[in-house]
Structures are given as structure tokens and as C-alpha cells.
Amino acid sequence: MRRRLKISDADLIRIVDKIGNSLHDIEKEVQLEKLALDEQTSNKGGLTAP
């Protein structure tokens, strides 16, 4: 599963510790974290969100 989600072992352990071992919840959390990271990256470029 870790490879499919493209996350490290440490990230998987951190997420499981945070929300539990439900596959659906883990996938959802990975998506949310990737979106948050994308938003932070785009905001660092001086662009402001509408």
C-alpha cells in the first residue's frame, strides 16, 4: 500500500498512529496532506489564493 500511495514508511506509520489503520481513512489523509502541501508550495511563490 505504501508504494501505491507514494509515501515513506515513516509517513505511513505517522498517519496510522494519527488516524488508525482503516485503508479508506489512510488514503483520504494522504490526499489531504498532499493537497495541503501543494497549497503551501503555490503560496510560497508569491501568489495569493482567491
BAMAR-679524 format. One line per field, with one value per residue (C-alpha): residue number from 1; residue in one letter; x negated, z, y. Coordinates in nm, 2 decimals, decimal comma. Each point is the difference from the previous one (the first is absolute). Example, Ala and Ser with C-alpha at 12.3 -4.5 7.8 and 13.67 -1.06 7.14 Angstrom:
# BAMAR-679524
k: (1 | 2)
r: (A | S)
east: (-1,23 | -0,14)
up: (0,78 | -0,07)
north: (-0,45 | 0,34)
***
This chain:
# BAMAR-679524
k: (1 | 2 | 3 | 4 | 5 | 6 | 7 | 8 | 9 | 10 | 11 | 12 | 13 | 14 | 15 | 16 | 17 | 18 | 19 | 20 | 21 | 22 | 23 | 24 | 25 | 26 | 27 | 28 | 29 | 30 | 31 | 32 | 33 | 34 | 35 | 36 | 37 | 38 | 39 | 40 | 41 | 42 | 43 | 44 | 45 | 46 | 47 | 48 | 49 | 50)
r: (M | R | R | R | L | K | I | S | D | A | D | L | I | R | I | V | D | K | I | G | N | S | L | H | D | I | E | K | E | V | Q | L | E | K | L | A | L | D | E | Q | T | S | N | K | G | G | L | T | A | P)
east: (0,00 | -0,28 | -0,14 | 0,34 | 0,05 | -0,35 | -0,08 | -0,30 | 0,01 | -0,02 | 0,29 | 0,22 | -0,09 | 0,08 | 0,33 | 0,10 | -0,09 | 0,21 | 0,32 | -0,01 | -0,04 | 0,31 | -0,12 | 0,26 | -0,09 | -0,37 | 0,06 | 0,21 | -0,27 | -0,27 | 0,21 | 0,07 | -0,37 | -0,10 | 0,25 | -0,12 | -0,36 | 0,10 | 0,18 | -0,30 | -0,24 | 0,22 | 0,04 | -0,38 | -0,03 | 0,16 | 0,33 | 0,31 | 0,30 | 0,33)
up: (0,00 | 0,08 | -0,35 | -0,15 | 0,21 | -0,07 | 0,36 | 0,22 | 0,28 | 0,25 | -0,15 | 0,00 | 0,37 | 0,09 | -0,18 | 0,15 | 0,35 | -0,07 | -0,14 | 0,02 | -0,25 | -0,22 | -0,36 | -0,10 | 0,27 | -0,08 | -0,37 | 0,09 | 0,24 | -0,26 | -0,26 | 0,25 | 0,10 | -0,37 | -0,07 | 0,30 | -0,12 | -0,35 | 0,14 | 0,22 | -0,30 | -0,22 | 0,26 | 0,05 | -0,36 | 0,10 | -0,14 | 0,21 | 0,01 | -0,11)
north: (0,00 | 0,24 | -0,02 | 0,06 | 0,31 | 0,11 | 0,07 | -0,09 | -0,27 | 0,28 | 0,19 | -0,31 | -0,07 | 0,36 | -0,01 | -0,33 | 0,12 | 0,32 | -0,15 | -0,38 | -0,28 | 0,05 | -0,02 | 0,26 | 0,24 | -0,03 | 0,07 | 0,30 | 0,13 | -0,04 | 0,20 | 0,27 | 0,04 | 0,01 | 0,27 | 0,20 | -0,03 | 0,11 | 0,30 | 0,09 | -0,03 | 0,21 | 0,27 | 0,03 | 0,12 | 0,33 | -0,09 | 0,06 | -0,23 | 0,15)
***
